[in-house]
Amino acid sequence: MKKMLMKIAALAGGAGVVGYMYFKKHPEKIEMMKCAAKDASRTIYNKLDEEQ
């Protein structure tokens, strides 16, 4: 069990480093994700307001 958790932690850490390096070279992707999250939350709030 402990070895499995260590492997999962190592994989998650490696994925975090790779993700950090990718987004460091492509900052426009972060901005696109921020805009997508804002649009999604705006849509959800609008639908909730319509139901009330």
PDB file of N, CA, C and O in Angstrom:
ATOM      1  N   MET A   1       0.831  -1.196   0.000  1.00  0.00           N
ATOM      2  CA  MET A   1       0.000   0.000   0.000  1.00  0.00           C
ATOM      3  C   MET A   1       0.871   1.253   0.000  1.00  0.00           C
ATOM      4  O   MET A   1       0.596   2.212  -0.721  1.00  0.00           O
ATOM      5  N   LYS A   2       1.925   1.235   0.816  1.00  0.00           N
ATOM      6  CA  LYS A   2       2.795   2.402   0.912  1.00  0.00           C
ATOM      7  C   LYS A   2       3.545   2.635  -0.404  1.00  0.00           C
ATOM      8  O   LYS A   2       3.714   3.776  -0.834  1.00  0.00           O
ATOM      9  N   LYS A   3       3.993   1.543  -1.040  1.00  0.00           N
ATOM     10  CA  LYS A   3       4.694   1.683  -2.318  1.00  0.00           C
ATOM     11  C   LYS A   3       3.775   2.252  -3.390  1.00  0.00           C
ATOM     12  O   LYS A   3       4.191   3.072  -4.207  1.00  0.00           O
ATOM     13  N   MET A   4       2.514   1.805  -3.379  1.00  0.00           N
ATOM     14  CA  MET A   4       1.554   2.292  -4.363  1.00  0.00           C
ATOM     15  C   MET A   4       1.312   3.788  -4.179  1.00  0.00           C
ATOM     16  O   MET A   4       1.245   4.532  -5.157  1.00  0.00           O
ATOM     17  N   LEU A   5       1.181   4.227  -2.926  1.00  0.00           N
ATOM     18  CA  LEU A   5       0.985   5.652  -2.656  1.00  0.00           C
ATOM     19  C   LEU A   5       2.202   6.465  -3.075  1.00  0.00           C
ATOM     20  O   LEU A   5       2.065   7.579  -3.579  1.00  0.00           O
ATOM     21  N   MET A   6       3.376   5.916  -2.868  1.00  0.00           N
ATOM     22  CA  MET A   6       4.603   6.618  -3.276  1.00  0.00           C
ATOM     23  C   MET A   6       4.663   6.754  -4.800  1.00  0.00           C
ATOM     24  O   MET A   6       5.070   7.794  -5.317  1.00  0.00           O
ATOM     25  N   LYS A   7       4.256   5.704  -5.515  1.00  0.00           N
ATOM     26  CA  LYS A   7       4.246   5.764  -6.977  1.00  0.00           C
ATOM     27  C   LYS A   7       3.245   6.804  -7.465  1.00  0.00           C
ATOM     28  O   LYS A   7       3.533   7.573  -8.383  1.00  0.00           O
ATOM     29  N   ILE A   8       2.071   6.823  -6.846  1.00  0.00           N
ATOM     30  CA  ILE A   8       1.051   7.800  -7.242  1.00  0.00           C
ATOM     31  C   ILE A   8       1.549   9.217  -6.970  1.00  0.00           C
ATOM     32  O   ILE A   8       1.355  10.114  -7.791  1.00  0.00           O
ATOM     33  N   ALA A   9       2.189   9.418  -5.824  1.00  0.00           N
ATOM     34  CA  ALA A   9       2.728  10.740  -5.483  1.00  0.00           C
ATOM     35  C   ALA A   9       3.815  11.142  -6.468  1.00  0.00           C
ATOM     36  O   ALA A   9       3.879  12.302  -6.873  1.00  0.00           O
ATOM     37  N   ALA A  10       4.663  10.210  -6.856  1.00  0.00           N
ATOM     38  CA  ALA A  10       5.729  10.510  -7.815  1.00  0.00           C
ATOM     39  C   ALA A  10       5.152  10.869  -9.173  1.00  0.00           C
ATOM     40  O   ALA A  10       5.625  11.802  -9.821  1.00  0.00           O
ATOM     41  N   LEU A  11       4.132  10.134  -9.611  1.00  0.00           N
ATOM     42  CA  LEU A  11       3.490  10.433 -10.897  1.00  0.00           C
ATOM     43  C   LEU A  11       2.815  11.795 -10.866  1.00  0.00           C
ATOM     44  O   LEU A  11       2.911  12.562 -11.824  1.00  0.00           O
ATOM     45  N   ALA A  12       2.132  12.096  -9.768  1.00  0.00           N
ATOM     46  CA  ALA A  12       1.459  13.390  -9.657  1.00  0.00           C
ATOM     47  C   ALA A  12       2.485  14.523  -9.631  1.00  0.00           C
ATOM     48  O   ALA A  12       2.271  15.569 -10.243  1.00  0.00           O
ATOM     49  N   GLY A  13       3.583  14.319  -8.935  1.00  0.00           N
ATOM     50  CA  GLY A  13       4.642  15.333  -8.900  1.00  0.00           C
ATOM     51  C   GLY A  13       5.258  15.538 -10.272  1.00  0.00           C
ATOM     52  O   GLY A  13       5.504  16.673 -10.683  1.00  0.00           O
ATOM     53  N   GLY A  14       5.509  14.448 -10.981  1.00  0.00           N
ATOM     54  CA  GLY A  14       6.071  14.552 -12.331  1.00  0.00           C
ATOM     55  C   GLY A  14       5.113  15.251 -13.276  1.00  0.00           C
ATOM     56  O   GLY A  14       5.532  16.071 -14.093  1.00  0.00           O
ATOM     57  N   ALA A  15       3.828  14.935 -13.172  1.00  0.00           N
ATOM     58  CA  ALA A  15       2.833  15.589 -14.022  1.00  0.00           C
ATOM     59  C   ALA A  15       2.757  17.076 -13.690  1.00  0.00           C
ATOM     60  O   ALA A  15       2.576  17.905 -14.581  1.00  0.00           O
ATOM     61  N   GLY A  16       2.893  17.410 -12.418  1.00  0.00           N
ATOM     62  CA  GLY A  16       2.882  18.818 -12.020  1.00  0.00           C
ATOM     63  C   GLY A  16       4.040  19.584 -12.609  1.00  0.00           C
ATOM     64  O   GLY A  16       3.870  20.715 -13.066  1.00  0.00           O
ATOM     65  N   VAL A  17       5.213  18.988 -12.606  1.00  0.00           N
ATOM     66  CA  VAL A  17       6.407  19.645 -13.163  1.00  0.00           C
ATOM     67  C   VAL A  17       6.256  19.823 -14.670  1.00  0.00           C
ATOM     68  O   VAL A  17       6.563  20.887 -15.206  1.00  0.00           O
ATOM     69  N   VAL A  18       5.787  18.791 -15.346  1.00  0.00           N
ATOM     70  CA  VAL A  18       5.601  18.872 -16.800  1.00  0.00           C
ATOM     71  C   VAL A  18       4.552  19.931 -17.135  1.00  0.00           C
ATOM     72  O   VAL A  18       4.732  20.718 -18.065  1.00  0.00           O
ATOM     73  N   GLY A  19       3.465  19.950 -16.381  1.00  0.00           N
ATOM     74  CA  GLY A  19       2.433  20.957 -16.605  1.00  0.00           C
ATOM     75  C   GLY A  19       2.949  22.360 -16.382  1.00  0.00           C
ATOM     76  O   GLY A  19       2.648  23.271 -17.154  1.00  0.00           O
ATOM     77  N   TYR A  20       3.729  22.537 -15.323  1.00  0.00           N
ATOM     78  CA  TYR A  20       4.303  23.851 -15.035  1.00  0.00           C
ATOM     79  C   TYR A  20       5.214  24.305 -16.174  1.00  0.00           C
ATOM     80  O   TYR A  20       5.153  25.460 -16.595  1.00  0.00           O
ATOM     81  N   MET A  21       6.051  23.407 -16.671  1.00  0.00           N
ATOM     82  CA  MET A  21       6.970  23.765 -17.763  1.00  0.00           C
ATOM     83  C   MET A  21       6.188  24.110 -19.026  1.00  0.00           C
ATOM     84  O   MET A  21       6.551  25.047 -19.738  1.00  0.00           O
ATOM     85  N   TYR A  22       5.113  23.363 -19.314  1.00  0.00           N
ATOM     86  CA  TYR A  22       4.312  23.622 -20.512  1.00  0.00           C
ATOM     87  C   TYR A  22       3.649  24.990 -20.429  1.00  0.00           C
ATOM     88  O   TYR A  22       3.719  25.781 -21.370  1.00  0.00           O
ATOM     89  N   PHE A  23       2.998  25.267 -19.284  1.00  0.00           N
ATOM     90  CA  PHE A  23       2.282  26.533 -19.152  1.00  0.00           C
ATOM     91  C   PHE A  23       3.222  27.718 -19.022  1.00  0.00           C
ATOM     92  O   PHE A  23       2.832  28.850 -19.310  1.00  0.00           O
ATOM     93  N   LYS A  24       4.450  27.476 -18.594  1.00  0.00           N
ATOM     94  CA  LYS A  24       5.441  28.549 -18.542  1.00  0.00           C
ATOM     95  C   LYS A  24       5.786  29.004 -19.965  1.00  0.00           C
ATOM     96  O   LYS A  24       6.027  30.187 -20.206  1.00  0.00           O
ATOM     97  N   LYS A  25       5.807  28.049 -20.904  1.00  0.00           N
ATOM     98  CA  LYS A  25       6.116  28.378 -22.297  1.00  0.00           C
ATOM     99  C   LYS A  25       4.886  28.841 -23.071  1.00  0.00           C
ATOM    100  O   LYS A  25       5.024  29.488 -24.109  1.00  0.00           O
ATOM    101  N   HIS A  26       3.682  28.520 -22.584  1.00  0.00           N
ATOM    102  CA  HIS A  26       2.448  28.856 -23.289  1.00  0.00           C
ATOM    103  C   HIS A  26       1.482  29.592 -22.357  1.00  0.00           C
ATOM    104  O   HIS A  26       0.465  29.018 -21.965  1.00  0.00           O
ATOM    105  N   PRO A  27       1.768  30.836 -21.995  1.00  0.00           N
ATOM    106  CA  PRO A  27       0.879  31.558 -21.067  1.00  0.00           C
ATOM    107  C   PRO A  27      -0.497  31.859 -21.660  1.00  0.00           C
ATOM    108  O   PRO A  27      -1.448  32.098 -20.915  1.00  0.00           O
ATOM    109  N   GLU A  28      -0.616  31.849 -22.978  1.00  0.00           N
ATOM    110  CA  GLU A  28      -1.916  32.126 -23.594  1.00  0.00           C
ATOM    111  C   GLU A  28      -2.923  31.015 -23.277  1.00  0.00           C
ATOM    112  O   GLU A  28      -4.128  31.265 -23.254  1.00  0.00           O
ATOM    113  N   LYS A  29      -2.446  29.807 -23.035  1.00  0.00           N
ATOM    114  CA  LYS A  29      -3.342  28.694 -22.683  1.00  0.00           C
ATOM    115  C   LYS A  29      -3.996  28.942 -21.323  1.00  0.00           C
ATOM    116  O   LYS A  29      -5.165  28.611 -21.125  1.00  0.00           O
ATOM    117  N   ILE A  30      -3.247  29.522 -20.393  1.00  0.00           N
ATOM    118  CA  ILE A  30      -3.804  29.828 -19.075  1.00  0.00           C
ATOM    119  C   ILE A  30      -4.906  30.866 -19.215  1.00  0.00           C
ATOM    120  O   ILE A  30      -5.956  30.751 -18.584  1.00  0.00           O
ATOM    121  N   GLU A  31      -4.670  31.869 -20.032  1.00  0.00           N
ATOM    122  CA  GLU A  31      -5.683  32.915 -20.241  1.00  0.00           C
ATOM    123  C   GLU A  31      -6.934  32.329 -20.888  1.00  0.00           C
ATOM    124  O   GLU A  31      -8.050  32.716 -20.540  1.00  0.00           O
ATOM    125  N   MET A  32      -6.760  31.398 -21.827  1.00  0.00           N
ATOM    126  CA  MET A  32      -7.907  30.754 -22.460  1.00  0.00           C
ATOM    127  C   MET A  32      -8.716  29.960 -21.440  1.00  0.00           C
ATOM    128  O   MET A  32      -9.946  29.976 -21.476  1.00  0.00           O
ATOM    129  N   MET A  33      -8.030  29.261 -20.527  1.00  0.00           N
ATOM    130  CA  MET A  33      -8.730  28.482 -19.514  1.00  0.00           C
ATOM    131  C   MET A  33      -9.462  29.398 -18.539  1.00  0.00           C
ATOM    132  O   MET A  33     -10.568  29.076 -18.104  1.00  0.00           O
ATOM    133  N   LYS A  34      -8.867  30.526 -18.192  1.00  0.00           N
ATOM    134  CA  LYS A  34      -9.530  31.483 -17.305  1.00  0.00           C
ATOM    135  C   LYS A  34     -10.806  32.018 -17.954  1.00  0.00           C
ATOM    136  O   LYS A  34     -11.849  32.109 -17.306  1.00  0.00           O
ATOM    137  N   CYS A  35     -10.718  32.366 -19.219  1.00  0.00           N
ATOM    138  CA  CYS A  35     -11.894  32.887 -19.932  1.00  0.00           C
ATOM    139  C   CYS A  35     -12.980  31.821 -20.031  1.00  0.00           C
ATOM    140  O   CYS A  35     -14.162  32.129 -19.873  1.00  0.00           O
ATOM    141  N   ALA A  36     -12.598  30.584 -20.287  1.00  0.00           N
ATOM    142  CA  ALA A  36     -13.575  29.503 -20.378  1.00  0.00           C
ATOM    143  C   ALA A  36     -14.275  29.294 -19.032  1.00  0.00           C
ATOM    144  O   ALA A  36     -15.485  29.071 -18.989  1.00  0.00           O
ATOM    145  N   ALA A  37     -13.519  29.366 -17.941  1.00  0.00           N
ATOM    146  CA  ALA A  37     -14.120  29.200 -16.617  1.00  0.00           C
ATOM    147  C   ALA A  37     -15.074  30.352 -16.307  1.00  0.00           C
ATOM    148  O   ALA A  37     -16.146  30.134 -15.742  1.00  0.00           O
ATOM    149  N   LYS A  38     -14.691  31.572 -16.672  1.00  0.00           N
ATOM    150  CA  LYS A  38     -15.566  32.724 -16.442  1.00  0.00           C
ATOM    151  C   LYS A  38     -16.850  32.593 -17.246  1.00  0.00           C
ATOM    152  O   LYS A  38     -17.935  32.849 -16.725  1.00  0.00           O
ATOM    153  N   ASP A  39     -16.740  32.196 -18.510  1.00  0.00           N
ATOM    154  CA  ASP A  39     -17.925  32.033 -19.355  1.00  0.00           C
ATOM    155  C   ASP A  39     -18.855  30.944 -18.809  1.00  0.00           C
ATOM    156  O   ASP A  39     -20.076  31.106 -18.799  1.00  0.00           O
ATOM    157  N   ALA A  40     -18.265  29.840 -18.359  1.00  0.00           N
ATOM    158  CA  ALA A  40     -19.076  28.744 -17.826  1.00  0.00           C
ATOM    159  C   ALA A  40     -19.808  29.181 -16.558  1.00  0.00           C
ATOM    160  O   ALA A  40     -20.992  28.889 -16.390  1.00  0.00           O
ATOM    161  N   SER A  41     -19.108  29.876 -15.672  1.00  0.00           N
ATOM    162  CA  SER A  41     -19.768  30.308 -14.436  1.00  0.00           C
ATOM    163  C   SER A  41     -20.838  31.359 -14.725  1.00  0.00           C
ATOM    164  O   SER A  41     -21.880  31.379 -14.070  1.00  0.00           O
ATOM    165  N   ARG A  42     -20.590  32.219 -15.686  1.00  0.00           N
ATOM    166  CA  ARG A  42     -21.587  33.228 -16.065  1.00  0.00           C
ATOM    167  C   ARG A  42     -22.840  32.542 -16.613  1.00  0.00           C
ATOM    168  O   ARG A  42     -23.958  32.940 -16.286  1.00  0.00           O
ATOM    169  N   THR A  43     -22.659  31.527 -17.432  1.00  0.00           N
ATOM    170  CA  THR A  43     -23.788  30.789 -17.992  1.00  0.00           C
ATOM    171  C   THR A  43     -24.593  30.099 -16.894  1.00  0.00           C
ATOM    172  O   THR A  43     -25.823  30.122 -16.909  1.00  0.00           O
ATOM    173  N   ILE A  44     -23.896  29.491 -15.951  1.00  0.00           N
ATOM    174  CA  ILE A  44     -24.584  28.800 -14.852  1.00  0.00           C
ATOM    175  C   ILE A  44     -25.378  29.790 -14.017  1.00  0.00           C
ATOM    176  O   ILE A  44     -26.534  29.531 -13.682  1.00  0.00           O
ATOM    177  N   TYR A  45     -24.769  30.926 -13.677  1.00  0.00           N
ATOM    178  CA  TYR A  45     -25.476  31.926 -12.877  1.00  0.00           C
ATOM    179  C   TYR A  45     -26.696  32.469 -13.613  1.00  0.00           C
ATOM    180  O   TYR A  45     -27.739  32.699 -13.001  1.00  0.00           O
ATOM    181  N   ASN A  46     -26.572  32.674 -14.913  1.00  0.00           N
ATOM    182  CA  ASN A  46     -27.716  33.157 -15.691  1.00  0.00           C
ATOM    183  C   ASN A  46     -28.863  32.140 -15.685  1.00  0.00           C
ATOM    184  O   ASN A  46     -30.028  32.514 -15.552  1.00  0.00           O
ATOM    185  N   LYS A  47     -28.527  30.852 -15.830  1.00  0.00           N
ATOM    186  CA  LYS A  47     -29.574  29.824 -15.820  1.00  0.00           C
ATOM    187  C   LYS A  47     -30.219  29.724 -14.450  1.00  0.00           C
ATOM    188  O   LYS A  47     -31.425  29.491 -14.358  1.00  0.00           O
ATOM    189  N   LEU A  48     -29.449  29.893 -13.381  1.00  0.00           N
ATOM    190  CA  LEU A  48     -30.028  29.865 -12.039  1.00  0.00           C
ATOM    191  C   LEU A  48     -30.945  31.052 -11.823  1.00  0.00           C
ATOM    192  O   LEU A  48     -31.990  30.916 -11.187  1.00  0.00           O
ATOM    193  N   ASP A  49     -30.575  32.211 -12.339  1.00  0.00           N
ATOM    194  CA  ASP A  49     -31.433  33.387 -12.204  1.00  0.00           C
ATOM    195  C   ASP A  49     -32.735  33.214 -12.985  1.00  0.00           C
ATOM    196  O   ASP A  49     -33.788  33.665 -12.535  1.00  0.00           O
ATOM    197  N   GLU A  50     -32.673  32.570 -14.141  1.00  0.00           N
ATOM    198  CA  GLU A  50     -33.869  32.356 -14.950  1.00  0.00           C
ATOM    199  C   GLU A  50     -34.854  31.431 -14.245  1.00  0.00           C
ATOM    200  O   GLU A  50     -36.065  31.608 -14.378  1.00  0.00           O
ATOM    201  N   GLU A  51     -34.357  30.449 -13.499  1.00  0.00           N
ATOM    202  CA  GLU A  51     -35.238  29.501 -12.819  1.00  0.00           C
ATOM    203  C   GLU A  51     -35.987  30.165 -11.672  1.00  0.00           C
ATOM    204  O   GLU A  51     -37.105  29.754 -11.359  1.00  0.00           O
ATOM    205  N   GLN A  52     -35.420  31.153 -11.050  1.00  0.00           N
ATOM    206  CA  GLN A  52     -36.063  31.794  -9.902  1.00  0.00           C
ATOM    207  C   GLN A  52     -37.050  32.769 -10.332  1.00  0.00           C
ATOM    208  O   GLN A  52     -37.691  33.407  -9.497  1.00  0.00           O
TER     209      GLN A  52
END
